[in-house]
Amino acid sequence: MSEATEAVRDDQFVEVSYDDAIPNNVNLSDDRQLLRALESWHPNYIDWWKEMGPEGFQEADVYLRTAVGVDPSGWAKFGHVKMPDYRWGILLAPKEEGRTIPCGRHKGQPAWQEVPGEYRALLRKLIVVQGDTEPASVEQQRWLGATAPSLYDMRNLFQVNVEEGRHLWAMVYLLVKYFGRDGREEAQALLERRSGHQDNPRILGAFNERTPDWLSFFMFTYFTDRDGKMQLAALAQSGFDPLSRSCRFMLTEEAHHLFVGETGVGRTIEATCQAMKKAGITDPFDKERIRALGVVDLPTLQKKANFHMSVTRDLFGSEISSNAAEAFSAGLKGRFNESSLSDDHQLENSTYAVLRVVDGRFVTEEVPALRAINSRLLDDYIADCQGGIDRWNKVIEKAGVNFRFSQPHKGFNRRIGEFAQTRISPDGRILSEQEWQAGVNEWLVNDSDHAFIRSLMKPCHQPGHYASWIAPPRVGINNQPVDFEYVRIEHS
C-alpha cells in the first residue's frame, strides 16, 4: 500500500499493483482497462478522503479492521493504521454456480453476469443512489472525532467511516467495470457531491442532514444504517449477479455499524439510569435534576430517536412507486428476505395493504403489490427496528425506571410519501398545523435540547476513560481490554 500511496501523493504516474494495494477477489490485475480507470479514480478518492474524511485525525494510528478476504472464518484482520493508508478493497461474496434470478418477470432465468441492455439506465441509477450514501455519511460525521466520548468510541466512528469508504469502492467498481464512460463519469460525480451543499448536495435528503453530536451518530448508525441494511438486502437479491455479490459482502460489514448504534444508545441509557439511581431520582421527566448529573434525560433520547426514525423512513421513497415496481419486475432489486417469502415472487396478481390518509382520515387500501414494494420494505424496516428498542427498554426496566422507548407512528414528521402533506403526532393522531406547532417541541429535539447536548460533547481521549453521559462497553474490540489505546493521537 505504501508504494502506491506515495506514488499518488507525488502525483507521479505509476502502474499501481491493485492486487498488492487493495484486497480483491475480482482479478484486477488481469483487466488492464479497469486498472487504468481505477488508477485515474484512486488519487481523486484519496484527495476526497483527506478533504472530507475525519477532520484532525488523518495522521492518527487507529486500531482498524481491514477486510482481506471473504471467508467468514477469517475475512478481516486488525491493526493500527493511518486512515489514508487503509487498504480499501473490492470484495464480492463467492459466486454461486447456477444462480438464477429470484424475482420478477425473469424469475428462474440464469442470473446476469453482464448488464442487461434493456435495464441499463435503471440499474445504473440503483447503483449510483446506493453509492452516493456511502461518502455522504463520512462527510456528515467528519467533525465528530474532536468530541469523542472515549477512544473506544472514536475508533468505532473511524471504523464505520473507512467501511463506508470501502462500500463506495464496491459501487465504483461496478460502475467503472460495467458502464463504460457513463460509469466513469458517475464514479467521479460521487466524489464531487457534498453532504448539505446548497448547489451540489447528496442525492437523498437524510444524507444532507447534519450530524452535530454523538447522540446523532449513534441514532444514525442504528436507524439510518438499518435502512442501508434493508436496501443492501434487497439489492443482494438482484438478478445482476455482480451487484448481488457486492451487496452480500457489504452486509457482513454493515452488521458492525448497527452494533455501534445500538450499543451506543444503550450505553447512554445505562449511564442515565445509573446516575438517576445514585442520585435517588425516580421521575424520568425530572429533566433539570437529571441533566445536572451530566447525563441525557430519557425523554430527550426519545425525541432524538423520533427525528432519526422519521427522516430515515423517508429514504424508502413513496410507499406507492412505479419505479420500485419496475426494479422488482425487471429482477434488479428484490424484497427483504425475498427467498423466505412464500408467494410467487412475481406479484402480478397480488395486493398489499397500504395505510393512507384520505379526506383527513386514515384508511387502509389494498394496492397492487408491485406498486407497493417500497411500502412493504418500510414495514419490514419498522419491524426490524423494534428489536434494539426492546433491548433498550430492558436496560431501563432492569434499573427500575418507569419509562419506555417507542416508535412514533409511521406518518410522523414525514416529508416524502403518503403522509408528506399531513401533520401526524407520534401516537398517530391527525393534527392541524396549530396543534402540530403546539406539540412539536415535545416530540422533536428543540434548540434548548440541542444546546444541552452540545454542552456534554467534550472530548475524553485518555485510554480507559469515558465521558459522564455514556457507560463503558461490556467488552473491548477484538478481545482487547477496555482501556486499550484504540487510537494513538499524540502525533496527530
N, C-alpha and C positions, 0 to 999 in steps of 0.2 A: 504493500500500500504506500509506503513512504516514497519510493521512487516515482510512482505515478503521481502522488500528490505534489512532490517537489517540482515535477515537470509542469504540472498545471500552474503552480504558483509562479514559476519563472516564465510563464507564457511561451514555452518552447513546444514545438510540435514533436511529440514522440508517439510511437505506436504503443499505447498503453496495453499491457497484458491484463485484460479483464479477468482472465482465469485466475491470475495471482491477486489482482487488486480487489475483486468483488466475488464473493462466493456465488456460484451459479451452477445450475444443472440444465442449462439450455444450449450448451455447446457454443458459447460466444466466440471462442477462438476460431471456429470453423465458418463463421459468417462474416466475411470481410466488409460487406456493405453495412451490416448492422453495427459492426465495430466502429466504422468511420462515423456513422451517425451518432453513436453514443460518445465517441471521442469529442465530437463537437458540442454535445449537450452537457457532458460531465463538468467542464470548468464553469459553465454558467450555473449549474446546480451548486457547486461549491461557493461561488460568489453569492448566490441567493442565501445559502445556509449561513454564511458569515454576516450578511447584511440583516437577515430576518430571523435567524435562529436565536437560541438563548443568549440574551444580552448580558455581557460581562463575564461569561464563563467558558468562552471558546478555548481557552488555554488550560482550563482545569482538567485534572485527571479524574475521570468518572468511572465508577465500577459498573460497567455495562454488559448486558447480554447481547452477544452477536450471533446471528443466525449463520451457521456454516453448513447446513445440510437439511434434509427433510425426513430423516429417520426419527420417529417420535422418541426413541430412547436416547438420542444424543444429538439433537438438532442444533444446539446452541452451546456456546462457551462463554465464560465470564472473565472479566479482567479490567483493569484500569486503562482507559484510553482517552485521548483528547477527542472531543466530538467531531471536529473537522476531519480527523483521521479514521473515523468509524468506517467499518467495511460494509457499506450498504450493498446488499446482494439482490440478485434476481433469481428467485427460487420458486419453482412450481411444484405443487403436490405431484406425486408419482402418477404417471399416465395409467389409466385403466383400460386395458386392452378390450376392445369390443364394446366400449361405452356407447350408449345410444342417447338420443335427445329425450329428456324425461317428460316434456310437456309441450302443449301447443299443437298446431296443425301438422308438425313434422315428427310428432312423438313416435319413438321406435326406430327412426332412421339413424344411421351412423352419425355420431357427433361430428361436427365440422372441425377440421384441422386448419382450414383456411377461412377467411372471411366470406360468408355467403353474399354474393354481389347484390341481391335484391334488398338486403338488410344492412348494407354497408353504413349508410348515414346514421341509422338508428343505433347500431352497435357502437359506432364511434362516439356518439353522444353519451351513451351509458358509461363508457369508459372514461370520457373526459369529466363528466359530472362526479363520478367516484374519485377520480384522480385529483380533482380540484379541492376536495375536502381535506386531503392529507397535508399539503403545505399550509392550508388555511389555519388548521388548528395549531401548528407550530408557530405561526405568526401571532395568533391570538394569545399564546402563552409565553411569549418571548421575554417578558419582563418579570416573571414570577420567581426566578431564581433568587433575586435580591431579597425577597421576603420569605424565603422557605422556612417553615417551622422546625426543620431538622435536616441533617444531611441525608437521612434515610428518605425523607420526602423529596428533597432536591434530586436525589438520584432517580427516584421513580418518575419525577417530571421529565428528566432528561432521557430516561429510557423510553417513555412514551413518545417524546419528540423524535428521537432517532428512528424509532419504528414507524412513525408516520412518514418520515423521510423515505424509509425503505418501501413503504406501500406506494409512495409516489413513484419510486423507481419501477415497481411492478407494473403500474399502469402505463408509464412512459415506454417500457419495453414493448408492451402490446401495441401502443400507438406507432412507435418507430418501426417495429418489425412488420406489422400487418397493414399499415395505412399509408405508406409511401410519403410523398411530400406533405399531404394533408396531416398525417400523423406527426411529422417532424414539426410542423407549424403549431399544432396543438400542444405538443410537448414543451415548446418554447413558451407558449402563452401561459402554461401552468406556472411558470416561474415569473411571469410578468404581472399577473393579477395580484392584488394585495387585499388582505382582510380589512374591511371597513373603509377602503379607499373610495372617495367620492366618485371618481371618474372610471376606475377600473377595479371594481370590487370582486370578491369571490362570487361564485355562481349562486349558491344557496344562502338564504338570509341568516340562518343561525350561525354561519361561519363568518359573518361580518359583525357579530356582536362582540363586545369587549369581554375579556376575562380578567376582571380587575383585582381579583383576590383568590386566595387558595380555596375558599369555600366554593367559589365558582368553578375552579379547576376540578375539584372532587365531584361536584354535581355534573360537570361536563363529561368527565370520564365515566360516570355511572350512567347518566341518561343519554347523552348525545353519542358517546361511543357505542352505546347499546343500539342506537339507530344504525351505526356503522356495522355492528354485528348482524342486524337483521338484513341490511342491504347486501352485505357480503354473502350471507347465507342464501339469499335469493339469486344473486349473481353466480354463486357456486353451482347452481342448477342449470347454468347456461348451456345451450347446445353448442356454443362456440367453445371448444374444449380448452384452448389456452387461457381464456378468461376464467373458466370454471376452475382450472388447476391453480391459477394465480390466487383466486379468492379463497380456495380451500386452505392454502398455506397461510394466507393473511389472517384467517380466523384463529390459527394457532397463536399468533402474537396478540390478537385483539383481546384474548382472554385476560391477559395481564392488565390491560387498560381498564377493563371493567373491575378487576380486583382492586386496582389503585383507587377507583372512585368509591366502591362500596366500603372498603376498609377505611378510607379517608373520612368519609361521612360518619361511619360507625365509631371511629376513634374520637371524632369531635363530639358526638353524642355521649360517649363514655366519659370524656373529660368533664362535660357539663353535669352529668348525673353525679359523678364523684364529688365535684365541687359543691353541688347543691346539698348532697347528703352530709358532707363535712360541716357545712355552714348551718345545717338544720333547716334548710328551705324546702318546703313541701309543695308550694304552689309554682308550677312551671311557668305561669303567666306573671310572676313577680319579676318583671323584666329588669328593673333598675338594680335590685339587690343581686340578681344573678349576674348581670353584666359587670357589676362591681367586682366580681370574683375573677375577672379576666377570662371568661368563657362565653360561649354563644348560647343565648336562650333558645329553647326548642321551637317556640313559635316562629322565630326568625329563620331557623333552619327550614321549617315547613314552607315559609314564603320563598326562600331560595329555591327549594325543590319545585314549588309551583311554577316559578318562572322557567326553569330549565326543562321541566316536562312539557310545558305548553309550547315553548319555542321549538323543541325537538319534534313534537308531533307535527308541526308544520313542514318538517323535512320530508314527510311522507307524501306531500303534494295533495291535490284534490282527491277526496275519497272516491269520486266517480271520475274516471280518467280514460279517455280513448287511447292516449299514448301508452299507459300501463297495459291496457288490453292488447295493443299491438305487440309490445315487447314480449308478453306472455304467449300470445298466439304464434308469434314468429319463433318461439323457443329460445329467445335470447336471455330471458330472465324468468325464473320460476317463482314459487312462493316459499315462505319459511317452512322448512321441513317438508318439502314437496314430496319426497319419496315415501313419507309415512302417511300421507293423506289417502283416503280411501275412495275418492271419486275417479272419474275417467281421465283426469289431468289435461283435459281439453276444454271443458266448461262451456261448450257451445250451447247447451240446453239447460244450464244450471243458473240458479239465482243465489244472491247473498243479501242478508238483511242489513240495511244501512240506516243509521239514525240521521234524521234531517230535521230542519226547522221549517215548518210550513204555516204561514199565517200566524206567526207568533207562538206556535206550539210545537213540541217535539212529536215527531211521527216516525215510525219505523216502516221502511218501504223495502219490498223485495226488488232488487235491482239485478239485471243480468250479471252473473258472477264475473264475466270477463271484464266488464267496466268497473267492477268493484274490487279489483286486485289491490289497489292502494288501501282501501278501507279494511280489507282482511289483514293486510300486513300491519296496519296501525293497531288493529285489535290484538294481533299476536304480540306486538311490541308492548302494549299496555299490560297484557298478561305477564309478559316476561319481566317487566319492571318490578312486579309485586314481590318476588322472592327476596330481594335485598331489603325492600321496605319492611317486610315481615321480620327479617333478621334485625334491623334497626330497632323495631318495636320490642323485640325480645330483650335487647340491651336495656331499654327503658323500663320494661316490666321487671326485669331482674333487680334493678335499682330501686324499685318501689315507687317510681314517679308516675303520676296519673296523667299520661299524655300518649297519644298515638299518632304516628305519621299516616297520611293517606294520600291517595292520588286524587287530584282535582277532576271534575267532570271532563269528559273528552272534549267538550266545546269551550272550556275555559281559556280565555286570553288567546284565541286563535286568530290568525291573520290570513290563513290560506284554507280553502276547502269549504265544507258545508256550513261551518259556524263563523266564517270570517266577518259576516255582517251583523252578528248577533252578540250582545253582551250577555254572558252567562257566568254565574257565580261558581265557586269551587264545588258547592253542594248541588249544582245542577238546576238553579232557578234562572229563568229568562228575565233579564233586568232591563229597565230603562237606562238611558245614558246617565241620568241623575243618580239612580241607585248605584250604578257602577262606580261613578266618581266618589260616592259617599263611602264605598266599601273597599276600594282598590288598595288603599294603604294598609289594610288589614290582611290582604291576600298576596300582595307582591312587595318586595323589599323597597322601602322608600328612602328618601335622602338621609334621614336620621339613621336608619339601619345601615346604610352604606358607610356613613361616617364612623359609626361604631366599629363595624367590621374592619375598616381601614385602620382604625386605631390599634387593632390587635395584630396587624400584619407587620410584625417586627422580626427581623432575621434571628434565627437560632442556629448557628453554624458550628457549634462545638460537638465533636463526636459524642453520641450518647445523650445529648441534651434535647429537650423538646419544648416548644412554646407552651404557654399555660393553657391554651384553648384546645389542645389535641393530646390524646393519650399515646404512649409509645405503642408500637406494634407488638403482637404476641411473639413473633419470630422475625429474624433477620432475613435478608435476601440471600438465596443460595446457601442457607445454613450458616450465614455469618452471624456473629454476635450483634446485639442491638447497638452496641457502642462502636461498631466498626466504622472506619473512616471511608464512607461511601464516596465522598467527593473530596479530593485534595485541592483546596483552593488557596493555599498560601502563596502560590506564584501566579494566581490568575489576576 
